[in-house]
């Protein structure tokens, strides 16, 4: 029985437990769900069929030219393991409505029943004008209306035998009204109608529709909400099994949304009004906007490139060098040498348009002499400071933080560490943290409790340095991973061994406690000589994979991929690895990959084999598991780094030892599509322990650390 089946059985078991209180599971414990991003980001490098990006008033939105099938998806892909629609929720929409015919209704989105052949359901909603009070529902028809309705239905059946869908839930508008439709009691489609919303003015507006247990309210541009008290609450048993979301339509040409849509978010279980209001720009208040629609501060005429519409810049600086700071936030910069257009986000220049880069050759840029051998390097940005790098030095005399300048990295701060093996930076709000993995190694004679503890450091804006924040007991910690789930921050530590021989121990997931302002133990996971954690997200699913290296007997052990299920990680899949030292997740288009660095083969006291395959796995969306994609021969590999230049994708491996020497080449591989990754550059390294890719002022660099020599090297990637 596969691990995937076990997970599914686990989910079924958990559901069965819940059934004692409620037959069906409701979705109430989810994050805000970005419906628009869900369909736009299947391949973030381009727009799907039927969708065009346009810009109005310096703001980007999407325009729908047809109800293409790509703009729909199964509700189960978003509302995972849910049978019923949440009975309390809110919908956040940012849109721009163009002039609309008074008799026309247009759908912002809809949730539809599965197709039914030749049968019209009780709940199929009627088109036409709504009459009555602000809250309306379908009324019983008169005898005459029923006869006319029957004749129309008969005519429709004669005209077409197409499969029909029925509305379960939808949001649409007409010239003067906003309609929220849903399958009510007895299967009848009910409407809650808001008049006077003032959307038909060719301006951007942000709407929050909040549905609670006793009220419904609509907030437009953070103004005073329109509130109604329905005679009956939203149904608690609205079944969504087998249903599909349609964005900008109900899956038909009739009712296709003709304006621009910028934000569409479903927030289960809560009212999102307080999350975005008050706002300095209420017409464009943001909860979750797809990255593809990030703004450019531009106005003017539209230009078109590959079907994408945008507008020319309002103010653009031209030159070979420009500084990006908080004062320049939102400013555009055109570099004529690189033929690139960039946007300042307050710290760094973000590429907007750029002539496609192609890697030409790799040039040694800096030889950085360090105070000790280095196991790991972490490169990150600090607002107001720029690019920094934290080096995990083997020595017990401490590790160093470096600051980047145009000439290279310069020593900035020394931090007390004890046999540091890795650094990891993370953010909580505007605060920046660094956590170090201390192994307690070296000749330090202090107690193990002092030298084998890992420490979190916090960036002090006043002192302009990292200061000690919290200490956590670890066991020869090899790696830290920081991630966020449901607006909570977590840290995962890879405990390698306890003492000299016990490798089969628990690694720990810590969770940030907002009340105590500290990280506390959330979950223990059994590991075998854990070396690395890698967190990643695919659609609505959160994964955490551990690199298990040694169980005390052999390096042929299973590494484990975990999936987040109701507040904790559960086993998703196991993969046989050989002294796994690193996992790297990456995406190329809509394809998802995991690559493992296998260190060496060893069983008991037998000989070690250092020249072995490291493997790339690809996520099989249909089979719901990772399958082998490509094997690459490596030499005691300890790290993989993925990066892209223009439209080219690369992997570089840290080869550390071939059984005889630590001086050997690390290899840079380029993505060749059908051929997979092929070697293109060989870089001489000594005991290479880590690679990091980074960019500065539009240039691209690689830095590696050495676990055998007190040096690191920075390479500049020359492009053409």
N, C-alpha and C positions, 0 to 999 in steps of 0.2 A: 504494500500500500504506500503510495507516494506521500510525501509531506504535505503536498497541496490538498490531497483528499483528507488528511488529518485535520488541516485547518478548516476545511469545509464542514467536517463532522463536528469540530469544536464550535463553529458558528451555529450549527444546527442545535447543538447541545445547549449553548447559551440562550438561544431563542426559546428552547423548550422550557428552560428555567423561568424566563420572563412570562411564559404563557400562563403560569399560575395566576398572574395578576391581570394579564391582558392577552387575548388570543393573538393579536397582531402587534408587530413592532412598529412604533412611531419613530420618526426622525426628529429628535429634539436636542441632541447633544452634538450637533455639527457646527463647524466653522461657517462663516459666510461663504456661499457657493457662487463663484463667478461664472454665470451661465454663458456670457458673451466670450470670455476668454477660453472656455471649454471647447468651443467650436472653432475659434480663430487660431488657436495655438497648436493645432495638430502638426503643423510645420510653420514655425514662427518666421521663416524666411520669405514666405509668400502668402498671399490671400487665397482662399479657396474659391471654387467656381461660384458665381452668382453674388460675390461680395466685392465691393470696391471701397477703398479708403478715400474719403474726401475731407476737406478742411474748410471750416467756416468760422470767421472771427478769430482766427489764430488757434482754433481747437479742432482736433481730429475726431472723426467719427466714421462709422461704417454705413454704407448704403447698399441695400439689397436690390438686385436687378431681377432675381428670380427665386422662387422657393426651392432652392437646390437641396438635394438629399443630404449634402454635407452640413447643412444648417439644422439638422435634427440628430438626436441621439437618444438612446434608451435612458429612461429615468433611473434605472438601476445602476448605471455607470456613475451617476452623480449622487443620488440618494441611496447609498450602498446598504444592502441588507435591510431595506425598509419596505414594509407592505402598505403603510398608510401615510398619507401626506400629513405633515405637521399640523396640529390644530391651532397652534399659535406661531406666527411668523411675520416677516416683513419683506417687502420687495423694494429694492432701490433701483431707480432708473434715471439715467441722464440722457436726454434726447433733444432733438431739434425738429420741430414739426413744420413742414412746409404747408403751403395753402392746400386745403383739403375740401373736396366736394361735400356740401352739407348732408348728402344722403349716404356718404361713404363711411364705412367702418374699417379700421386698420388694426392689425394685431401686433402688439409689441412682442408677445410670446404666447405660446399655448402648450398645454399638456394634453395629449390625445390618447384615446383608447386604441388598442390594437385594431388592425383592419378587420372588417366584417363584410362578407360578400353578400350583396343583395338584400341587406337588412338594415333598416333604419332604426336606431335605438330611441328609447323614450326620451333620452336626455339631449337629443340633437337640438342645438339652440336655433332660434329664429333670427333672421336678419331684420333690420328695419329700425324705426325710431322707437325710443323708450319714452313712456309717458308716466306721469304721476310724481310722487314725492322723490326726494333725493335717493332714498333707498327703494329699489324696485325689484320684483321677481316676476317670473313667468306667471301669468294669470290663466285661469281656465278660459278656453275659447267658447264663443257662442256657437249655436248649432250651425249658423250660416258660415262662420269662420272655419269651423271644422270641415264643412263640405268643400269650401274653397281650398283649404289646406290639403285635403285629400286629393283633390283634382291636381293641385300642383305637384304633390308627391308622386302621383301616378305618372304625370308627364315626365318628371325627372327620371323615374325608373325606366320609362320607355326610351328616353334620350340616351341613357348611359347605364351600363351594367358594371361600372367601375366599383372597386372596393371602397367603402366609405369609412370614415373615422368619426368618432364622437368626442366632443370636448369634455374633458374632465375638469380642466381649470384653464383660465386664460385672462390676459390683460389686453384690452383694446381701447381705442378711443375714436370718437367722432368729432365733428367740428367744435362742439360745445361741451362734450361730456367725456368722462373717463369711466370705462366699464370694467368691473371685475366680475368674471363669470366663474361659476363652479357647479359641480354636480351636487345638488342638494338632497334633501330628504325625499325618498320615493323615486330617486333617479331623475328628478326634474332639474333642469339647469336654471339656477337662480342668478340674478344680477344685482350687484351693489353699484349704484350709479352716482358719480360725483359730478355735479354741474358747476359751471363757472370756474373751472380749473385754469382757464386762460392759457392754454398751450399753443393755440393756433396763431402765433405772432411771429414766426420765423426766428425765434430766439432760443438759446439753450436754456433748459430747465432741468432741475433735479427733483425727482419725486420720491417720497418714501410712503409706501402704503403699508400700514401696520394693522395686522389682524390679531386681536386679543380675544380673551374668553367672553368679554362683555361689551366690547366696542370695536369699531373700525374707524381708522382715521387716515386722512391723506394730508401730508405736509408737502407743500410746493415751495422750493427755494428757501427752506427753513423759516417760512412765515407761519402765522397762526394756523394750526391744522383745521381741516374740515372734518368734523367728527359726527358719526352716526351710531345709533344704537339699534342693531338689528333685532327683529322680533324673534329670530332664532339664531343661535351662534353658528359659526362655521362648523361643518360636520366633523366629528371626531373619528369617523370611520370611512374616510374618503380613500378607497382602495386605488392604488396606483400600479399594481402589478401588471407588467407587460406594456406599460404606457411609454410614450416618447415625447420629449420636449421638442418644440419647433420654435426657432428664433426668428422673429420678424414675420411670422405667418402662422397659419394653422395647416401648413403642408400643401396649400393650394394657392393658385394665382389670385383668387378672390380674397381680398383682405390683406394683401401684401403691404408691409410697412414701406412708405415712400420717403420718409425723412431720414435723418441721421441718428444713429444710436451709438452712444459712447460708453455707457455703463449699464449693466443688468446683473443684479446680485440678489440671490435668495438667501435670507437669514433665518434659518429654522430656530424656533424656540424663543425669539426675543424681538423687541422693537429696536430697529437700527437708527431711529431718529437721533437719539442722544450720542451716537457714535460719529455722526457727521455734522451735527448742528450744536452750537452756532458755528458758522463758517465765515471766513473773510471773503469768500467768493461763493455765496450760497447757490447761484445758478449752476455752478460746476463743482459742488461739494463732492468729495471723493471718499468712497469706501474701498472699492477695488476696481481699477481701470486696467484693462489689458496692456502689457508693455508695448504692443504694436501701436497703440493709440497715444503714446506719450506725446505731450505737446511740443510744438515748436512755436516760439513767440513771433508769428509771422502774420502778415496780412497782404492782400494784393491779388494779382491774377493767379489762376491755377495753371500748373504745368502737369504733364502726365509722363510717367515712366513705368512701362510694363504694367499698365492697367491701374497703377496707384496714383491717386490724385492728391496733390498738396499745393501749397502756395509759396510764393517767393518771400524772402526774408524782409523784415522791417528794418533791421539794423544788423549788419554783418561786418566784423573786423577782418581785414585782409593783411596777411603778413606771414613770415616764416616762424615766428615765436610769439605766443600770447600767454599771459598768466591767467590761471583760473582760480578765483577765490570767491568768498561769499558775496563780495561787492559785484562780481561779474556774473553771478548766477542768472541763467536765462539768456545770456549773451551768446551770439553765434560767431564762429571764427572759420574763415576759409583759408586753407593753406594751399597756395598755388603750386608748391613743389610736389606735395603729395596728392594734389587734386582732391582734397577732402574737406567736408563741411562738418563742423563739430559744435556741440552744445555744452556749455559749462553748467554742471550740476551743483556748483558751489565749492567743489573740491577738485574734480578732474574733468577733463574734456571727454565727452561721450560722443562716439562716432555716429553721425546721422547719415551722411553719404560719403563714400570714399571709393576711389579707383581701386579695383580689385588688387590686393596684394598677392604676390607669389614669392615664395621663399627662394632666394638665390643662393646664398651661402651663409655660414655661421662664423662670426668674427669674435675672437677673444677680446673682451672689453675691459675686464678688471680681474686682477689676482688679489684676493682679499686675504691678508694674513690674519689669522684668528689666534686667540690665546690658548686654544686647545683643539683637539679633534672635535668634529661637529657631527651629531647624529641626525639633525633635522634643521630645516630653515622654514620660517613662516613669514610670508610677505603680506602686508596689509596697509590700509590707508588710515591716517588719523587726521581729522578735520583741523585745518589751521597749521598742520605740520607737514603733511605730504606722505610720501611712501616710506614705510619703515620695514625692517626685517629683524625678526628675533631668531637668534642662533642658539640651539641646544648643545652646549659644550659638554664634552665628556668629563672634563676636569671638575673637581669639587670646589674649585676656586670661584666658580660662578659662570653665568652665561651673559651674552651681550645683546643689546638692541642697537641696530644701526639705522641711520637716516640717509635717505637717497638724495644725491645731488647730481648735477649734470656729469660729474666725473666718476660717480659710482657711490657705493655705500661708505659712510663714515661712522665711526664709533660714536654712539649717543649716550647710552646708559648701560651700566653693569648691574646685574641682578643676581643675588645669592641663590645658587642652585646646587644640587648634590647628584652628580652623575645624570644630568638632564638628558632625556631621550627624545622629547618632542615638545613643541609649543603649539598652541591652538588659540587663535583670536576669535572673539565673538562680540556681538553687540546686544544690548538690551535698551531699547529706545535710543537715546543719543549717547549712552554710556558705552565705553569701549573697555574690553577685558582681555587679558592674556592668562592662559592656564598652562602650567608647565608639568611635564611628567618627570618626576624625580625617581631614580632607580636606587639611590642609596649606595651607588657603586664607588669605586675608587678606594683610597686609603683612609677615608674619614673614619675616625674611631668613635664618633658619637653614637648614641642609641639609635637603633633601627627606626624607632617611632619618630625621630627627628629627621633622619636623612631619607627615609622611604615614604615621606608624605609629599603629596602634590599640592601646589599652591596656586591660587587664583590672584591675579594682580589687576588692579583697576587704574585706568588712566586718570590722573589728576590734572584738571584744567588749570588749577592754580599753580601747581609745582611744575607742570609740563613734564611729568615723569609717571612711570607706572609704580604704584604703591601696593603693598600687600593688603589683600582683602579677606581671603578665607583660606584655611588649610583643610585638606581632606586626606584621610588615611588611605593609602593605596599600597599595592604590592608590586614593586618593580614595574610601574606603569609604563607602557610602551606608547600609548597614544590617547588623545582626548578627541572627542567629536562633539560639536555643539550644534543644536538644531531647535526648531520651533514647531510645535504641533498645537493646534487649537489655541493660539495666542499664549502658550506657555513655553518657557525656555527650559531645555534639558541639556545635560552633559552626560556623555557616556565615556567611561574610562576602560581601557584595555589593561586589566591586571595580568601580567605575564607569568609570574610565579611568586610563591610564598616560600621564603628560604631559598636554598640552593636546588632543591629537588622536586618540590610540589608544584607542578604546572597545572593540575586540574583543580582550578579554583573558580570562584565567582568573579565576574566583572560586574560593574555597577552602573545603573542609570540614575542620575541625580535630577531632581526637579527644583526649579527656583520657587521658593516660598515668599510670596509678596509681603506676608505679615512679618516674618522673622528676618526678611531681607538676607536670605542665605540659601544655599543649595542643600537639599536633604535627600536621603535615599528614597528612590521611587520604586526600583525593581532590581532584583539580582538575576543575572543570567549566567549559567554554567559555561565556562570556556576552557580551552586547553592551550596554555601558552599563548594567550591572545596577543596579537601584534598590532592590530589596526581595526578601527571602526570606520564605516562609510555609511552616511545617511543620505537618502535620496527619496524623491517623490515622483510617482507616475500617476497622472490624473489625480484622483482623490485619495490614492493609497500612499501610505508612508512606510518606507522600508529602512532597515538597519542591517548591515551585513558585517560579520566579524571574520577577521583573518586568524584562524587557529593555526599555530605553528608546530606544537610539540605536546605530546601527552605524557612525557616521561619515558617512553619506550621508542616511539617512532614519530617521524614527521609526516607520515601518511595518515592524516586525520581529516575529518569533515569540517569544513567551514560552513557557517549557517547564515541563511538570509531570514530575517524576521520581518513580520508585517504587523503594523499597529492595529489592534483590535480592541475597541472599547476600553481605552485607557492604559493598555500595556502591550508589550511586544510578544507575539506568538510565532512559533516556527512556521516558516513558509516553504523553505526548500533547503536541503543540504547538498553540498558539492564537495567531492573528494579533492583535497589540495595537498601540497607537499611543502611543509614549512611555509605556509602562506604568510607573507609579510605586509601585503598592501592590497587593497581593492580600490579601483577607480571607476566611478560611474560616469558615462558620457552619452550624449545624444547626437545623432547625425540626422537631421530632418526629423521625421517622426519615429525613427528607430532608436531603441534604448539598449545600451550595452553595459556590461560589467567586465573589467579585465582584472585578473589576479596576478600578483607577482609571486611565483613559486621560488623559494630559496634553495632548497636542496632535498635530496632523498637520503634518509637515514633510518636504519632499523637496528635497535639495540647497539651493540658494539661493532656493527659492520661498517664497511667503508661508505663515505658520503659521496653522493653524485651531485655535482654542482651545475653541470651543463644539462638542464632539463627544460621542458616546455612550460612556459607561462601561457595562459589561455584567455581568450576573449569569448565571452558569452553574450548572446542576444536574447532579449525578452520576446518570447513567442506569445503574442497577444491572445491567440486562440487557445493554446494549450495552457496559458497562465503559468509559465515557468521559464527559467533561463536555460537555453540550450547552447551547446558548444558551437562557436562560429569560426574561430581560427586559433591555431597553436603557433607560438613564436618561441624559438630557442633562445633562452636567456642564461646568464651565468650568475647564480646566486642573486637573483633580482630582489631588490628591497623597496622599489618604488616605481610607480607609473605616473606620468603627468600627461593630461590631455589638454590641447589648446587648438585654437583656430587662427588662421591669418586670411582675411578676406573670405573666400569661398573654399579654402583648403583646410583640411583637418589633419592633426598630427598627434602622435603618441611618442613619448620618449621614455626609455627604461633606464633605471639605475642598475647597471651591472656592477657587482661589487667584488666578486672573487671567482676564479675559475679552477680552484684546487691547487694552484701553484703560485699565482700572483694576484695582487690587488690592483695592479696597473693594467687596465684594459679599457676597451672602448665601451662607452654607453652609446646606444643607437637611437637615432631619430627616425621614426616611421611616418609615412604619409598615406592617407586614405586614398585608395584607388578604386573605390566602388566595388565592382564584382570581385576584384582580386583581393579585397581586404586591405590590410596595411602592408606596405612594402618599405624596406630600408632605403633611406636617401642620404643620411649623414652619419658619420662615425666620429664621436667626440672623445678624445683621450681623457680619462679620469683615473683617480687614485682612491680606491676604497669608497666609491660613490655611495652615499647614503640617502640622498634626497634630491629631487629636481622641483623647481618652482618656476612657473611662467608668470611674467608681469609686463605691464606696459607703462610707459612714461613719455609724455609729450609726443604722443603718436608713434613712438618707436617701441619695438617689442624686444624682450630680453628673456634669457633663461639663466638661472643661478643654480649651481649644485654645491652640496656640502660634502666634505670628506670625513669619514670615520677613522681614517688611518693617518692623515696628515693635518697639521694646523693651518689649513687654507680652504678657501672657497673660491669659485670662479664664476664670473658673470660673462655670458656670451650675448652678443648683439645679433639679432636676426636681420640680415640684410635682405630687402625685398626688391622686386622689380615690377 
